[in-house]
Every structure is written in C-alpha cells, then in structure tokens.
Amino acid sequence: MHVFSKEKHSETAAIQIKGLHKTFGDYKALNNLSLEVKRGEIYGFLGLNGAGKTTTIKTLLGMLKPTAGELYMLDEKVHAGNYKLWNKVGYLEEATFYPDLTTIENLDIARRMQKVSDKESINQVINKLGLEPYKNKKAKHLSLGNKQRLGLAKAIIHNPEILILDEPINGLDPAGVAEIRNMLYDLAKNNDVTIFISSHLLEELSKVATRIGIIHNGCLIKEIEMDNLEQSLQKSLVIDGHDTNAIKTVLKDHSYEFEETKDGPLKLSDNRAVESPEQLAELLVTSNQPPTLLRVITEDLEGYFLRTIGKVRGNQ
C-alpha cells in the first residue's frame, strides 16, 4: 500500500459535500450525500453504474444544480459562475481531442482554453506524462492508453489543485491501467494534487486510492481507509470430507454454524473456526471424519464490494 507523506495542506478539506440531494422528476439520484476529501488525498468513489457517481461529479463541477445541499472546493462554494475556482480544478470524463491534430496541437488548444500564457506548459505536461515520443503524432493514431494520457495532460495543463476523474481506466489494458495509476500517485505525492476518482472497479481503485467511499442508490454507505481494507475482508474456513452429512452432524453437535456451497464443501465464517482451524481438524479426526479439505480463504475485493452493497439491498 502506498504511504503518503503529510503535506502542509493534508489535514484540511479540499472537497466538502454536505447533505447533497439531486432529483430528476420523481427519480432520486442522490440522497443526503455527505463526504470530505483531504488535500493531497486520492479518494476513490466506488459504485455500480447508475449508483450516482457521475451525478455527484457533475454537481461538484457546477454542471448540475443540486436539489438541496452544499458543495465546497478549496473552501469556496461551488456554483457554475465561480470562474476563479475552475482555474484550480481539472476534470477528465472521457479523453476528448481533435483527431486530426497532433498531441502538441491538442495541448496548445487546451492551454489557450485554460488561459495559460506560458507555452512551456505544453512541454512540461508532455514530459510529466511520458508523451514525448508521440508529441507530433495525430491524436487519432494514438493507442487507447496514450489517448487517456492526452486527456489527463489536458486536465492538468493549468496545474490544478484538484483533479476529478470519472472512470479514467475504462477500457484500458493492464499496462495502461498501471501507467495511469503511477501518474496519479506521482501527482498526489509529489505535486500535492487532490484526486477524486470514480470507478465501478474496486480492484483498480484499491491500487491507487488512499481512501474509498462506496455509493449505492445515491447514498454513501461506507467509507474505508485502504490500509484497513485487508482487515475488512471476510475470512471463511472451507471443509470437505468423504461423508459430508456426518461432518454436518459433528459441526451441529459442537455448535459450529455452517453453510453449504454450490461446489459441495461446507463454509464456516465464525471466528472460532477461522482462528482455530486446527481444533476443528482435531475434532473431526477424533470423530472419525477426517477432512479431505480444510482451508482458510479470504474473500476477494469484488466479493467485499458486492457483500457491502448487498447488505444495503437486503435492508431496503
């Protein structure tokens, strides 16, 4: 896990969302959403498609007006007319570019649109994102990974303090994902840029984010520090043997709770079984039911995510 050094701004909030509601007619897209992102933090915003991620981002960027609630970035209230604020914010939804113009030409347009007077900013961002070999190549001939780099270069050409990314790793191959991940880590660690990154892929967010918030049906249902994620993953003891019914009887007689799996083995999730599998193995052996399989397994990240939103679904 990445360890970030504390910068002078790190304990103050870069982004504050307070009691955000957004409705479209009868449809409630966001429901009392509140969260804070510290300066220099990489905050992963996780949710299924349709959970409210993009609505949150568009409201945060002043593209949508909230039905209720308040949003602040860098201690300034967010609204579409706050032009001073947008000079400090970069945004990437989908890498957009002029296909028949080169990388340099695309970035020059971005520079002028952001009112950056220093033309050297183009070379600086090209070097920062490793686009030097492709600077004179037409955008339409770039690989998907390099198109994403170009999009990111456009988003940061004005050296923003906050970078907001909506699904930036969609469609990238593993090498492209790794490149984007390293770039974001460098921006946060070495340039004190606050990064708010949305995705429906926990596996990828977990590799770059310092903290993750899970949104479901427009509500923030869970926040977790990535350093603590490992402890939150559910562990289970899986058991199998020659006579499953006899093993079930032994487990019931000794008050072990279990569930049957589709594959046949029994799964025990209580701490007594997970923390002391050797005791259970000894019990089964002395009961003349030696296990042919006895293994502690840890759920994967996708399982954790689905379990977390599944709990909420079950409560609704």
HELIX and SHEET records of a PDB file:
HELIX    1   1 LYS A   53  LEU A   60  1                                   8    
HELIX    2   2 TYR A   83  TRP A   86  1                                   4    
HELIX    3   3 THR A  103  MET A  113  1                                  11    
HELIX    4   4 GLU A  120  LYS A  128  1                                   9    
HELIX    5   5 GLU A  132  TYR A  134  5                                   3    
HELIX    6   6 ALA A  139  HIS A  141  5                                   3    
HELIX    7   7 LEU A  144  ILE A  156  1                                  13    
HELIX    8   8 PRO A  174  ASN A  191  1                                  18    
HELIX    9   9 LEU A  202  VAL A  208  1                                   7    
HELIX   10  10 MET A  226  ASN A  228  5                                   3    
HELIX   11  11 LEU A  229  SER A  232  1                                   4    
HELIX   12  12 THR A  244  ASP A  253  1                                  10    
HELIX   13  13 ASN A  271  GLU A  275  1                                   5    
HELIX   14  14 PRO A  277  THR A  286  1                                  10    
HELIX   15  15 LEU A  301  ASN A  315  1                                  15    
SHEET    1   A 4 TYR A  27  LYS A  38  0                                        
SHEET    2   A 4 ALA A  13  PHE A  24 -1                                        
SHEET    3   A 4 ALA A  68  MET A  73 -1                                        
SHEET    4   A 4 GLU A  76  LYS A  77 -1                                        
SHEET    1   B 6 VAL A  89  LEU A  92  0                                        
SHEET    2   B 6 ILE A 162  ASP A 166  1                                        
SHEET    3   B 6 THR A 194  SER A 199  1                                        
SHEET    4   B 6 ILE A  42  LEU A  46  1                                        
SHEET    5   B 6 ARG A 211  HIS A 216  1                                        
SHEET    6   B 6 CYS A 219  GLU A 225 -1                                        
SHEET    1   C 4 GLU A 259  GLU A 260  0                                        
SHEET    2   C 4 LEU A 266  LEU A 268 -1                                        
SHEET    3   C 4 LYS A 235  GLY A 241 -1                                        
SHEET    4   C 4 PRO A 291  THR A 298 -1                                        
END                                                                             
